Amino acid sequence: MSKTFWSCLNCNEEVESQFEVCWNCQRDRTGLVPPNFSDLEIEDRAEKTFLNTKTSDKYCLACQAILTYAGTTRIQQGPTGELVSDIVELLLGLPTPVEMYCCPACGRVELFMQGTN
């Protein structure tokens, strides 16, 4: 199933055709702010970049289908070769939180560390 997009006249972001307002700058297809739309703008550039990356589609490495978010889980990494961190993890039993995504086309499961691209 392929998606169609329109290009925002204000910020040049690609927006899915099902939406009438750009997710990035809150402008409509004509480049204007709709009169009934609240003016919520994230001022912190780092936070905005993080949120944009976090919510962008992730693609299957095997078949390039869009992955489906399946939740978060924790995994034990095992020895990393860094003595101090290995001892801390062994003693405290701190598993690493990861986001899990599944491919609806080929069944592949991919894990992403939280807070990374």
The 8 nearest C-alpha neighbors of each residue, nearest first, counted from 0:
[[1, 2, 64, 3, 65, 104, 103, 63],
 [2, 0, 3, 64, 4, 65, 15, 16],
 [3, 1, 4, 0, 15, 16, 17, 14],
 [4, 2, 16, 15, 1, 5, 14, 17],
 [3, 5, 15, 16, 14, 13, 2, 6],
 [4, 6, 14, 13, 16, 15, 7, 3],
 [5, 7, 13, 11, 12, 14, 8, 4],
 [6, 8, 11, 12, 9, 10, 28, 21],
 [7, 9, 30, 11, 10, 6, 29, 28],
 [8, 10, 30, 7, 11, 26, 24, 31],
 [11, 9, 12, 7, 8, 24, 23, 6],
 [12, 10, 7, 6, 8, 9, 13, 14],
 [13, 11, 7, 10, 6, 14, 23, 21],
 [12, 14, 6, 5, 4, 7, 11, 15],
 [15, 13, 4, 5, 21, 6, 12, 16],
 [14, 16, 4, 17, 18, 3, 5, 13],
 [17, 15, 4, 18, 3, 5, 14, 19],
 [16, 18, 15, 19, 4, 14, 3, 2],
 [19, 17, 16, 20, 15, 14, 21, 22],
 [18, 20, 27, 28, 17, 21, 16, 26],
 [21, 19, 27, 26, 25, 18, 22, 28],
 [20, 22, 25, 26, 23, 24, 14, 27],
 [21, 23, 25, 24, 20, 14, 26, 12],
 [24, 22, 21, 25, 12, 10, 51, 26],
 [23, 25, 26, 21, 22, 10, 9, 40],
 [26, 24, 21, 20, 22, 23, 32, 27],
 [27, 25, 32, 31, 30, 21, 20, 24],
 [26, 28, 20, 30, 29, 31, 19, 32],
 [27, 29, 30, 7, 19, 20, 26, 8],
 [28, 30, 27, 31, 8, 26, 7, 9],
 [31, 29, 8, 26, 9, 27, 28, 7],
 [30, 32, 26, 27, 29, 33, 28, 9],
 [31, 33, 26, 27, 34, 25, 30, 36],
 [32, 34, 36, 35, 31, 27, 26, 25],
 [35, 33, 36, 32, 37, 31, 38, 27],
 [36, 34, 33, 37, 32, 38, 25, 27],
 [35, 37, 33, 34, 38, 32, 25, 39],
 [38, 36, 39, 35, 34, 33, 25, 32],
 [37, 39, 40, 36, 25, 32, 24, 35],
 [40, 38, 37, 41, 25, 36, 24, 42],
 [39, 41, 42, 38, 24, 25, 23, 43],
 [40, 42, 43, 47, 39, 44, 46, 45],
 [41, 43, 40, 44, 47, 46, 45, 39],
 [42, 44, 46, 45, 41, 47, 48, 40],
 [45, 43, 47, 46, 42, 48, 41, 49],
 [46, 44, 48, 47, 43, 49, 50, 42],
 [47, 45, 49, 43, 48, 44, 50, 41],
 [46, 48, 44, 50, 49, 45, 51, 41],
 [49, 47, 51, 45, 46, 50, 44, 52],
 [48, 50, 46, 52, 47, 51, 53, 45],
 [51, 49, 53, 47, 52, 48, 54, 46],
 [50, 52, 48, 54, 49, 53, 47, 55],
 [53, 51, 49, 55, 50, 54, 48, 116],
 [54, 52, 50, 51, 55, 49, 116, 114],
 [53, 55, 51, 52, 50, 56, 49, 57],
 [56, 54, 52, 53, 51, 57, 50, 116],
 [57, 55, 65, 58, 54, 66, 53, 52],
 [56, 58, 66, 65, 55, 59, 67, 100],
 [57, 59, 65, 63, 66, 64, 60, 56],
 [60, 58, 63, 64, 61, 62, 66, 102],
 [59, 61, 63, 62, 58, 64, 109, 107],
 [60, 62, 59, 63, 107, 105, 64, 58],
 [61, 63, 64, 59, 60, 105, 104, 58],
 [64, 62, 59, 58, 60, 61, 65, 66],
 [65, 63, 59, 58, 62, 66, 104, 102],
 [66, 64, 58, 57, 59, 56, 63, 67],
 [65, 67, 102, 58, 101, 57, 100, 59],
 [68, 66, 101, 100, 102, 69, 65, 103],
 [67, 69, 100, 70, 99, 101, 66, 98],
 [70, 68, 100, 99, 67, 101, 71, 98],
 [71, 69, 99, 68, 98, 72, 100, 97],
 [72, 70, 98, 97, 99, 96, 73, 69],
 [71, 73, 97, 96, 98, 74, 70, 99],
 [72, 74, 96, 95, 94, 97, 75, 71],
 [75, 73, 94, 95, 76, 96, 72, 97],
 [74, 76, 94, 77, 95, 73, 93, 92],
 [77, 75, 74, 78, 95, 94, 79, 88],
 [76, 78, 75, 79, 85, 88, 89, 74],
 [79, 77, 80, 85, 76, 81, 82, 84],
 [80, 78, 81, 77, 85, 76, 84, 82],
 [81, 79, 78, 82, 85, 84, 83, 77],
 [82, 80, 79, 84, 83, 85, 78, 86],
 [81, 83, 85, 84, 80, 86, 79, 78],
 [82, 84, 86, 85, 81, 87, 88, 80],
 [85, 83, 87, 86, 82, 81, 88, 79],
 [84, 86, 82, 88, 83, 87, 78, 81],
 [85, 87, 89, 83, 84, 88, 90, 82],
 [88, 86, 84, 90, 89, 85, 91, 83],
 [89, 87, 92, 85, 91, 93, 86, 90],
 [88, 90, 86, 92, 87, 91, 85, 93],
 [91, 89, 87, 88, 92, 86, 93, 85],
 [90, 92, 88, 93, 89, 87, 86, 94],
 [91, 93, 88, 89, 90, 94, 87, 75],
 [92, 94, 88, 91, 95, 75, 89, 87],
 [95, 93, 75, 74, 73, 92, 96, 76],
 [94, 96, 73, 74, 75, 97, 93, 76],
 [97, 95, 73, 72, 113, 94, 74, 112],
 [98, 96, 112, 113, 111, 72, 71, 73],
 [99, 97, 71, 111, 110, 70, 113, 112],
 [98, 100, 110, 69, 70, 71, 109, 68],
 [99, 101, 68, 69, 109, 67, 66, 108],
 [102, 100, 108, 67, 66, 107, 103, 106],
 [101, 103, 66, 106, 107, 104, 105, 67],
 [102, 104, 106, 105, 101, 66, 67, 64],
 [105, 103, 102, 106, 64, 62, 107, 65],
 [106, 104, 107, 102, 103, 62, 61, 64],
 [107, 105, 102, 103, 104, 101, 108, 59],
 [106, 108, 102, 105, 101, 109, 59, 61],
 [109, 107, 101, 100, 102, 106, 110, 99],
 [108, 110, 100, 99, 101, 107, 111, 59],
 [111, 109, 99, 98, 97, 100, 112, 108],
 [112, 110, 98, 97, 113, 99, 109, 115],
 [113, 111, 97, 115, 98, 114, 96, 110],
 [112, 114, 97, 115, 98, 111, 96, 116],
 [113, 115, 112, 116, 53, 49, 111, 97],
 [114, 116, 113, 112, 111, 53, 52, 49],
 [115, 52, 53, 114, 111, 49, 112, 113]]
